[in-house]
C-alpha cells in the first residue's frame, strides 16, 4: 500500500490552446491536509477534476489512494468524496433522509444506510435536528450536514472547496475541528480556499498554483520563511500620544537600522533578524517608559506570501480594500 493519498507527476491538461495544467507534480501523504492555493484561473478546479476522474490528463500520471485515475476510475470514485462551497443537500428531506438516500445510492442497504446516517448525525452534532427538513437548518448546520453527506461512503480522500464559506467564526471553528479529526483518522484532505487564514489553520502543506504550474510548495512556515524573515509590529498604548509614537519609531529604527513602516495608522512595522533584536526593542521601550498596547513578533502572513508569489491579492485582501 502506498503511503500517499494523492500523487501527480508531470500532469498536463489543455483546453484547445489554453493550458490549464502545465506539468504539475505534487504528493500528499495519507492523513495529511494539502492546501491548494492560487488566483482565479490558476488551474485549481482542473487539478481537482483530474484527481476526481472527471477529466483525463493529456499526459503525466495521477494516483489517488494508490490507484491510477485513468485505469482505475471506478475504484477511485469509490474512495473519494467532494464537499463544495455550496451545500448539495435536498432541502425538502430531513437530515437523516438525506444521508440515508446517499447510503442507498452507495449500496449500503436500508439497514446499513440507517446505521451510517445515525453515526454521522451523532458525530456532527445533528441528532436533535435529524428529522427536521434541511430547509430549517442554519447555515452552520447545513455545512455540517453537507460534510456528513460526503462521508457516508467512508472516503479515503476528501476534496473540500471553500468549506467555511458563509459561516460565522464560531461555526467555522467547529468545522475546522471536524476536518482536523478526519485527518487524524487517516483521511487525506485536499483543501482549495482563498481564505488564507483557513489554509494556515488546517493545512500540513501548501501548494501554490499559478498559470497551471506549482510555483511554491512546503509547510506554511516554510513558505513564510522563504518570502521573508520576522517582523515586529508595535502599537503604543496611547495612540493619541504622538510623542510616545515617535519614541517607539526611533527605538525600532535604532535597533533594526531602518525606519519602520507607518502605512497603517498608529502602527509601526519593522523587519528584524531574530528574537535577540525583538527583546532589545522590548527592553528599550521599557527603559524609555513607552507603554505598549500591542507588540508582536511574527513571520509574514500567508496573505503576504500569496501576494509575493503570485502578485494577486487574496479574497480577504480584496474585501478589506
C-alpha positions as CSV (number, residue, x, y, z in Angstrom):
1,X,0.0,0.0,0.0
2,X,1.3,3.4,-0.9
3,X,1.9,6.0,1.8
4,X,0.5,8.7,-0.4
5,X,-3.2,9.7,-0.6
6,X,-2.6,11.8,-3.7
7,X,0.2,11.9,-6.3
8,X,0.6,13.8,-9.5
9,X,3.7,13.6,-11.8
10,X,4.2,15.9,-14.7
11,X,0.4,16.2,-15.4
12,X,-0.7,18.3,-18.3
13,X,-4.2,19.2,-19.4
14,X,-5.2,21.7,-22.1
15,X,-8.4,23.0,-23.5
16,X,-7.7,23.9,-27.1
17,X,-4.9,26.4,-27.0
18,X,-5.3,27.1,-23.3
19,X,-3.0,25.1,-21.0
20,X,-4.8,24.6,-17.6
21,X,-2.2,22.3,-16.1
22,X,1.4,22.6,-17.2
23,X,3.4,19.7,-15.8
24,X,2.0,19.7,-12.3
25,X,3.8,17.4,-9.8
26,X,2.8,17.0,-6.1
27,X,2.2,14.4,-3.5
28,X,0.2,14.3,-0.3
29,X,0.8,11.6,2.4
30,X,-2.2,9.7,3.8
31,X,-3.9,11.5,6.6
32,X,-2.5,14.9,5.7
33,X,-4.2,18.1,4.6
34,X,-2.9,19.9,1.5
35,X,-4.0,23.5,1.0
36,X,-4.2,24.3,-2.7
37,X,-3.9,28.0,-3.3
38,X,-3.9,30.1,-6.4
39,X,-5.6,33.1,-8.1
40,X,-8.6,32.6,-10.2
41,X,-7.7,30.8,-13.4
42,X,-4.6,29.2,-11.9
43,X,-5.8,25.7,-12.7
44,X,-7.1,24.6,-9.2
45,X,-10.5,23.3,-10.5
46,X,-8.9,21.4,-13.4
47,X,-6.5,19.8,-11.0
48,X,-9.3,18.6,-8.7
49,X,-11.3,17.4,-11.6
50,X,-8.4,15.3,-12.9
51,X,-7.9,13.7,-9.5
52,X,-11.6,13.1,-9.2
53,X,-11.6,11.3,-12.6
54,X,-13.9,13.9,-14.1
55,X,-11.2,14.9,-16.6
56,X,-8.5,12.8,-18.2
57,X,-5.0,14.2,-18.2
58,X,-3.3,14.7,-21.6
59,X,-0.1,13.4,-20.2
60,X,1.6,12.5,-16.9
61,X,0.3,10.3,-14.2
62,X,-2.1,10.9,-11.3
63,X,-2.9,8.4,-8.5
64,X,-5.5,8.6,-5.7
65,X,-5.2,6.2,-2.8
66,X,-2.6,4.4,-4.8
67,X,-4.9,4.0,-7.8
68,X,-4.4,5.3,-11.3
69,X,-7.1,7.9,-12.2
70,X,-7.2,6.6,-15.8
71,X,-7.0,2.8,-15.4
72,X,-9.0,2.6,-12.1
73,X,-11.6,5.3,-12.5
74,X,-14.5,3.3,-10.9
75,X,-12.4,2.2,-7.9
76,X,-11.0,5.8,-7.4
77,X,-14.6,7.1,-7.3
78,X,-15.4,4.7,-4.5
79,X,-12.5,6.0,-2.5
80,X,-13.2,9.8,-2.8
81,X,-15.8,12.4,-1.8
82,X,-16.3,16.1,-2.6
83,X,-17.8,18.8,-0.4
84,X,-18.2,22.0,-2.3
85,X,-18.7,25.6,-1.2
86,X,-22.4,25.3,-1.9
87,X,-24.3,22.7,0.0
88,X,-25.8,19.9,-2.1
89,X,-28.4,18.6,0.4
90,X,-32.1,18.3,-0.5
91,X,-34.0,21.0,1.4
92,X,-37.2,19.1,1.4
93,X,-35.7,16.0,3.0
94,X,-34.7,15.7,6.7
95,X,-31.1,15.5,7.6
96,X,-31.5,11.8,8.3
97,X,-33.3,11.2,5.0
98,X,-30.6,13.0,3.1
99,X,-27.9,10.7,4.5
100,X,-30.0,7.5,4.1
101,X,-30.6,8.4,0.4
102,X,-26.9,8.7,-0.2
103,X,-26.3,5.5,1.6
104,X,-28.8,3.8,-0.7
105,X,-27.0,5.2,-3.7
106,X,-23.8,3.7,-2.4
107,X,-25.4,0.3,-2.0
108,X,-25.2,0.2,1.8
109,X,-28.7,-1.3,2.0
110,X,-31.5,0.1,4.1
111,X,-30.2,-1.1,7.5
112,X,-26.6,-0.1,6.7
113,X,-27.7,3.3,5.4
114,X,-29.7,4.0,8.6
115,X,-26.9,2.9,10.8
116,X,-24.3,5.1,8.9
117,X,-26.7,8.1,9.0
118,X,-27.1,7.7,12.7
119,X,-23.4,7.6,13.3
120,X,-22.8,10.7,11.2
121,X,-25.7,12.7,12.7
122,X,-24.2,12.0,16.2
123,X,-20.7,12.8,15.1
124,X,-21.7,16.2,13.6
125,X,-24.0,17.2,16.5
126,X,-27.2,17.0,14.4
127,X,-29.1,14.4,16.3
128,X,-31.8,16.8,17.7
129,X,-32.4,18.1,14.2
130,X,-32.1,14.8,12.4
131,X,-35.8,14.5,11.4
132,X,-36.4,18.1,10.5
133,X,-36.3,19.3,6.9
134,X,-32.9,20.6,5.9
135,X,-34.5,23.8,4.8
136,X,-34.9,24.7,8.6
137,X,-31.2,24.2,9.3
138,X,-28.9,27.2,10.0
139,X,-26.0,27.8,7.7
140,X,-23.6,26.1,10.0
141,X,-25.9,23.0,10.3
142,X,-26.2,22.8,6.6
143,X,-22.4,22.8,6.1
144,X,-22.1,20.1,8.7
145,X,-24.8,18.0,7.0
146,X,-23.1,18.5,3.6
147,X,-19.8,17.3,5.0
148,X,-21.6,14.4,6.7
149,X,-23.1,13.5,3.3
150,X,-19.6,13.4,1.8
151,X,-18.5,11.0,4.4
152,X,-21.3,8.4,4.1
153,X,-19.1,6.2,1.9
154,X,-16.2,6.5,4.3
155,X,-13.8,8.0,1.7
156,X,-10.1,7.7,1.9
157,X,-9.6,11.1,0.1
158,X,-11.8,14.2,0.6
159,X,-11.8,17.2,-1.7
160,X,-13.0,20.4,0.1
161,X,-13.8,23.5,-1.8
162,X,-14.1,26.7,0.3
163,X,-15.6,24.7,3.2
164,X,-16.2,27.6,5.6
165,X,-17.9,29.9,3.1
166,X,-20.7,31.8,4.8
167,X,-20.0,30.6,8.3
168,X,-19.6,32.8,11.4
169,X,-16.3,32.4,13.3
170,X,-17.8,30.0,15.9
171,X,-19.3,27.7,13.3
172,X,-16.1,27.9,11.2
173,X,-14.0,26.8,14.2
174,X,-16.4,23.9,14.7
175,X,-15.9,22.8,11.1
176,X,-12.2,23.2,11.3
177,X,-12.1,20.8,14.3
178,X,-14.1,18.2,12.3
179,X,-11.6,18.5,9.4
180,X,-8.6,18.1,11.7
181,X,-10.3,15.0,13.3
182,X,-10.8,13.5,9.8
183,X,-7.1,13.9,9.0
184,X,-6.2,12.3,12.4
185,X,-8.4,9.4,11.4
186,X,-6.4,8.8,8.2
187,X,-8.4,10.7,5.6
188,X,-6.3,12.6,3.1
189,X,-7.8,16.1,2.5
190,X,-7.3,18.4,-0.5
191,X,-8.4,21.9,0.5
192,X,-9.0,24.6,-2.0
193,X,-9.6,28.0,-0.5
194,X,-8.9,31.7,-1.0
195,X,-9.2,32.3,2.8
196,X,-5.6,32.2,3.7
197,X,-6.4,32.0,7.5
198,X,-8.2,28.8,6.8
199,X,-5.2,27.3,4.9
200,X,-2.9,28.4,7.7
201,X,-5.1,26.8,10.3
202,X,-5.7,23.5,8.6
203,X,-3.0,22.6,6.1
204,X,0.0,20.5,6.9
205,X,1.4,21.5,3.5
206,X,0.7,24.2,0.9
207,X,1.0,24.2,-2.9
208,X,0.6,27.5,-4.7
209,X,-0.6,27.1,-8.3
210,X,-0.3,29.8,-10.9
211,X,-0.8,29.6,-14.6
212,X,-1.1,25.9,-14.4
213,X,2.2,25.3,-12.5
214,X,3.2,24.7,-8.9
215,X,5.3,27.8,-8.2
216,X,5.9,27.0,-4.5
217,X,5.2,24.3,-2.0
218,X,6.0,23.4,1.6
219,X,4.7,23.8,5.1
220,X,3.1,27.2,5.9
221,X,6.2,28.0,8.0
222,X,8.5,27.1,5.1
223,X,6.7,29.4,2.7
224,X,6.7,32.3,5.2
225,X,10.4,31.9,5.8
226,X,11.0,31.8,2.0
227,X,9.2,35.1,1.5
228,X,10.9,37.0,4.3
229,X,12.1,36.9,7.9
230,X,10.4,38.1,11.1
231,X,8.9,41.5,11.7
232,X,8.0,43.4,14.8
233,X,4.5,45.0,14.9
234,X,4.1,47.7,17.5
235,X,1.1,49.8,18.6
236,X,1.6,52.2,21.5
237,X,-1.0,52.0,24.3
238,X,-2.0,55.7,23.9
239,X,-2.5,56.1,20.2
240,X,-3.2,59.8,20.7
241,X,0.2,60.4,22.2
242,X,2.4,61.5,19.2
243,X,5.5,61.7,21.5
244,X,5.2,58.1,22.5
245,X,4.7,57.1,18.9
246,X,7.8,58.9,17.7
247,X,9.9,57.5,20.6
248,X,8.8,54.0,19.6
249,X,9.6,54.7,16.0
250,X,13.1,55.9,16.9
251,X,13.7,52.7,19.0
252,X,12.7,50.5,16.1
253,X,15.0,52.4,13.8
254,X,17.9,52.3,16.1
255,X,17.6,48.5,16.7
256,X,16.8,47.5,13.1
257,X,18.8,50.0,11.2
258,X,15.9,51.3,9.1
259,X,12.9,53.4,9.5
260,X,9.7,51.4,10.4
261,X,6.8,51.2,8.0
262,X,3.9,53.6,9.0
263,X,1.4,52.5,6.4
264,X,-1.2,51.6,9.0
265,X,-2.4,54.4,11.3
266,X,-1.0,54.2,14.9
267,X,1.0,51.1,13.9
268,X,4.8,50.6,13.3
269,X,6.2,47.6,11.4
270,X,9.9,46.8,11.1
271,X,11.9,43.7,9.9
272,X,14.2,42.1,12.5
273,X,16.9,39.5,12.1
274,X,15.8,37.4,15.1
275,X,14.5,37.3,18.6
276,X,17.5,39.0,20.0
277,X,16.5,42.2,18.3
278,X,13.0,41.8,19.5
279,X,14.0,41.5,23.1
280,X,16.3,44.5,22.7
281,X,13.3,46.5,21.4
282,X,11.2,45.4,24.4
283,X,14.0,46.4,26.8
284,X,14.4,49.9,25.3
285,X,10.7,50.5,25.2
286,X,10.5,49.7,28.9
287,X,13.6,51.8,29.7
288,X,12.1,54.9,28.0
289,X,8.7,54.4,29.5
290,X,6.8,53.8,26.2
291,X,3.6,51.9,27.2
292,X,2.7,49.3,24.6
293,X,-0.8,48.4,23.6
294,X,0.2,45.7,21.1
295,X,3.6,44.2,20.3
296,X,4.0,41.2,18.1
297,X,7.0,39.2,16.7
298,X,5.8,37.3,13.6
299,X,6.6,35.7,10.3
300,X,4.8,37.0,7.2
301,X,1.2,36.0,6.9
302,X,0.0,33.6,4.2
303,X,-1.7,36.6,2.6
304,X,1.7,38.3,2.2
305,X,3.2,35.0,0.9
306,X,0.4,34.7,-1.6
307,X,0.8,38.3,-2.8
308,X,4.6,37.9,-3.1
309,X,4.4,34.7,-5.1
310,X,1.5,35.5,-7.4
311,X,1.2,39.2,-7.4
312,X,-2.6,38.7,-6.8
313,X,-4.4,39.8,-3.6
314,X,-6.4,37.2,-1.8
315,X,-10.1,37.4,-1.3
316,X,-9.6,38.7,2.2
317,X,-7.4,41.5,1.0
318,X,-9.9,42.4,-1.7
319,X,-12.7,42.5,0.7
320,X,-10.7,44.6,3.2
321,X,-9.8,47.2,0.5
